[in-house]
Amino acid sequence: MNLDELRIQINEIDNKLLKLLNKRMEYVQEVGKLKQNDGSSIYRPEREQEIIQRLYSQNDGDLTIEAIEAIYMEIFAASRNLELPEKVAYLGPEGSYSHQVAESKFGAMSSYLPLNSIESVFRVLDNKEVKFGVVPIENNTDGAVGATLDCLSKYDSLIVAEVFMDIHHSFSTQAEDLKDIKRIYSHPQGYNQCKNFLEEHFLQDVEFIPTRSTSAAARKAKEDPNSAAICSHIAAKLYKLPIYFEKIEDNLANQTRFLILSDFKNQKSQNDKTSILAKVEDRPGSLVDFLKSFQDIGINLTKIESRPTKEKKFQSIFFIDFKGHIDNEEVKKLVKNSPNKIKWLGSYVNGEIDAI
Ligand code: PRE
């Protein structure tokens, strides 16, 4: 076939796709009506995951799972917007990694609210100004994001999904010579993830100025010709800041885990994770006993992180993630019978890539 003939074939397929998508939307609108009648949540990450997995398992063409996921995320976002438009807050400004994660889940059509701190994302969720929030919780080079852990303890938002994102930092500047750089802007996690690069190139005479996010760093560096930013290439492009070096992170497998927060409980799926916060009794062995109770019912812990309570000096609370849903009978019993104070933070589909 020549180019014109091939394009005729493509046009025919696009016409069919559009008809089918509109038909799909009719059913989605019916689902939306049912949900509005019984007050249940429009966003159902476990159902979306089930659809993607089913499509992937029957896929016999060249589309990769990433491509299927990206196409369907836009379809789901359009569906949700048709059912009920809902707003998404994220740690901004525009171009931040949280923004990229928000768009990957909620699509280009959703309405977004960039905020300048993690706590303000929790606050607008609490005031019901938005339905969803997106914040980082941990990075595999630099560890936990303390502000998010503290807010999970302080506010009642629930974790409804997690997203792991590969993080590649760029060194972006308007300066033509590195010698002209007097200041480097970034989020503290940005510096910590690029220590080797900074030590190699900037041993002295450079001031490090922390910003609330890496995209805020790009915005600052645009106003200051003797500065640079450690930020994503998307933020650099957005703020028209030339990229001097790419992929400057110490660990090329650098990944950050983000949380999608909201106010509803997901139903069980085939592959769930649960997050809880535990304040264990003040006696020797209480943490060991608590952890052992998970082993006793065959539950796999995936993470434990301690954080000061700020109530009593050197007293800690523990953030624990484990495989399974809070509605599993064994888990329910464990939580109910535990002598420790436990706050359930959410049960959600395991977002690790190798879990798909
Ligand atoms: C749909 C849309 C939004 C939900 O997050 C999950 C799935 C979809 O487009 O397939 C439909 C729907 O609302 C639902 O099945 O609950």
Residues whose N, C-alpha, C, O or C-beta is under 5 A from the ligand:
A	BS01	PRE	V31 I42 Y43 R44 P45 R47 E48 I75 F76 S79 R80
